[in-house]
Amino acid sequence: MADDDGFREFVRGRLPSLSRVAYLLTGDHHAAEDLVQDTLVKVAGRWSRVNAMERPDAYLRKVMYHQHISAWRRRSRQVGQSTLRPGSLPDKAAAAGDMAEDVTVRVLLEQALAKLTRRQRAVLVLRFFEDLPEATAAEVLGCSVGTVKSQTHHALTRLRVLAPDLADCFTETLEAIS
Amino acid sequence: MSRFRALLDEVADQANLYDVTDRAVAVARRRRRLQHAIPAVTAAVVLSIVAATAWVPRHHSGPAPATGAMAWLPEKITVPSQAPPLPSTPVGRGALIYDAVGESTASALLVTTTGRQYRLSDVRANLPFIVFGSGSLSPDGRWLVYMDRSGTPYLRNLTGTTRRALPAQPTGLAWSADGHWFAMEPGPTLVDLRTGALKTYHLTCCYSTNGFAVRDDGRLVFTNISVDAGTSDTANEYDVDVVDPAVDWPMRRSITLPKHSPAVGWQVAAGGTRLLVANEGNLTLVDLTTMRILRTYQVPKAQAASPPSDENDTWSVGSLVPEGILLVHKRFTAGVVQTSVELLNLDTGKRRPVSQLPPDVSEGPVLR
């Protein structure tokens, strides 16, 4: 029981950021909730060992990314509704002002992210949302730093093709890391 | 803050607070209780009887035959200009499923052993995001699980006309090697493919995060990493639970595998008698009836140029077939993905290409 209370306490403060990362990884509320639950079940089952670790946060993060990449659900994926082509930002968005344009840009990014592989998407979230250095991202994903570098590069290059309207943003990011 | 980071923040802002802590604690508690429960005398007797019989191999699980011609897998696959939807009439056995991204639609395409292609599902441009799996093929290519455009999962006989809706969206699925059983999570649900009988169980003893399979006798196999890369630098420990779903009491055995490099994937072969663990740079094949390592194979690591360039190669496990291990080789070049299927010979460890897929396959392919 004390173990469970400790686990709850541990999760409480981290749930908002876990939820945000899960949504970024999956792009879908149901899948994100499943991912959070699978992760917490796994960590709760080994809580006494996890709690004794030097960095339980790192373990929690690792479990979540591994769950995301390795489960059967890797065969499922989110599919954007349409192929994104240059100039595909709807005219309506421009007419409706900045807010509508912001929404459109976000949706474009979500659609493009949905077409990346799970590992590419995970690399982007680790590097640019969680702001982790390449070495830490490699440790989380259980791969080499070189793989993180190349996956990041390919993911950004692919995003540039998938969402040409946001190409400047990806090019800027590519330049910043090279 | 970079613009990309700001955009990711905006996407993350769409998240809800997924407070599933109570559910997670309840599941974990139940599993702990089961693990630590001291069985009553009668249960112990039952357990010992099960123990005496559970691990007796029912079928010969000797070495797979040497690499033969992969006659069922078309050598080259191209995206048809217009693939017809899967008809309700027999189409023949399936070979693989892949996702092709077209001009206005993204479709999952079924390729049969004769090379014919059928559209399994598509997404209309004005629909919101839809999550669906590409599907799964039985080892003999006769049965297909797929989801139609409304997201309803179906089990379909490709050599006949039988089609039945499944009770839930599968979060895990498996086929027995002899084509007798189809099993899926949640539940699990077990379908006798010979009679069509479907039964859903509510197991409390087992779950799977790293492999789910069904044996020819209908028992389920759950594979989990009990000690993983997060807690050990030298070895991964795997728990293998074999359970008769009607009994809901697992036989657990464990195996420790040397951690040559970080584990990147796991797969239990159809039939649940072999486990394949993929590490960066090697594959370890384990016989789950004897819990012994059969062999470790070297495979190329993801070949990343350093500094990163526009070219990169990756390999992942497609499936275990009698002829060997099918690997999916993806070559990334300037944002375009070239995908091919390679066969790794179990005797020699050598790879050879067996099928070339069209460019820009977004996920998969899913091989039988």
Interface residues (C-beta under 8 A of the other chain):
Chain A: D4 F7 R8 V11 R12 L15 P16 L18 S19 R20 V21 A22 Y23 L24 G27 D28 H29 H30 A31 A32 E33 D34 V36 Q37 D38 L40 V41 K42 V43 A44 G45 W47 R49 M53 A58 Y59 K62 V63 H66 Q67 S70 A71 W72 R73 R74 R75 S76 R77 Q78 V79 G80 Q81 S82 T83 D102 V105 R106 L109 E110 Q111 L113 A114 K115 T117 L124 V125 F128 F129 D131 L141 G142 C143 S144 G146 T147 K149 S150 Q151 T152 H153 H154 T157 R158 R160 V161 L166 C169 F170 E172 T173 A176 S178
Chain B: S2 R3 F4 R5 L7 L8 D9 E10 V11 A12 D13 Q14 A15 N16 L17 Y18 D19 V20 T21 R23 A24 V25 V27 A28 R29 R31 R32 D99 V101 G102 E103 S104 T105 A106 V123 R124 A125 N126 L127 P128 F129 I130 V131 F132 G133 S134 S136 P170 T171 G172 L173 Y207 T209 N210 F212 D228 A229 G230 T231 P262 A263 V264 G265 W266 E280 K301 A302 A304 A305 S306 P307 P308 S309 D310 N312 F332 A334 G335 S362 E363 G364 V366
